Amino acid sequence: MGDDGASGLLEMKESGAATYAQEEKSCIVYGMPKKAVEIGGAKSSLSLKEMAKIINTAR
């Protein structure tokens, strides 16, 4: 589950993008975020609140 999205995230990371996955404890279904973490596509796992803070402060 979530293999295509996780692979895409890894490609983005390898191209220099900052990539994040939703942390397990706040997920209803942890499929794609888990796969992204397993293959190294996510820089780190964050809560939704932490992700929102990063998005709101991005320039």
ZIMOQUI-V226520 format. One record per residue. N is the residue number from 1. RES is the residue in one small letter. SS is DSSP state (a for helix, b for strand, c for the rest). PHI is phi in radians with two decimals (none if undefined). OMEGA is omega in whole degrees, -180 to 180 (none if undefined). Layout:
# ZIMOQUI-V226520
n/res/ss/phi/omega
N/RES/SS/PHI/OMEGA
N/RES/SS/PHI/OMEGA
This chain:
# ZIMOQUI-V226520
n/res/ss/phi/omega
1/m/c/none/174
2/g/c/1.37/-176
3/d/a/-1.11/-177
4/d/a/-1.17/178
5/g/a/-1.18/179
6/a/a/-1.15/178
7/s/a/-1.13/177
8/g/a/-1.12/178
9/l/a/-1.12/178
10/l/a/-1.09/178
11/e/a/-1.07/178
12/m/a/-1.10/180
13/k/a/-1.08/180
14/e/a/-1.15/178
15/s/c/-1.60/176
16/g/c/1.83/-180
17/a/c/-1.33/172
18/a/c/-1.42/-175
19/t/c/-2.15/-178
20/y/b/-2.40/175
21/a/b/-2.12/176
22/q/b/-1.23/180
23/e/c/-1.16/-175
24/e/a/-1.03/-172
25/k/a/-1.16/178
26/s/a/-1.79/-180
27/c/c/-1.60/169
28/i/c/-1.40/176
29/v/c/-2.19/-174
30/y/c/-1.64/-174
31/g/a/-0.98/-176
32/m/a/-1.19/178
33/p/a/-1.02/179
34/k/a/-1.08/180
35/k/a/-1.10/179
36/a/a/-1.06/178
37/v/a/-1.16/-178
38/e/a/-1.04/-177
39/i/c/-1.60/177
40/g/c/1.46/-178
41/g/c/-1.40/-179
42/a/c/-1.82/176
43/k/c/-1.08/176
44/s/b/-2.82/177
45/s/b/-1.80/-176
46/l/b/-2.31/171
47/s/c/-1.29/178
48/l/a/-1.08/178
49/k/a/-1.11/179
50/e/a/-1.15/177
51/m/a/-1.10/179
52/a/a/-1.05/179
53/k/a/-1.10/179
54/i/a/-1.12/180
55/i/a/-1.08/-178
56/n/a/-1.25/179
57/t/a/-1.85/-180
58/a/c/-1.22/177
59/r/c/-2.20/none
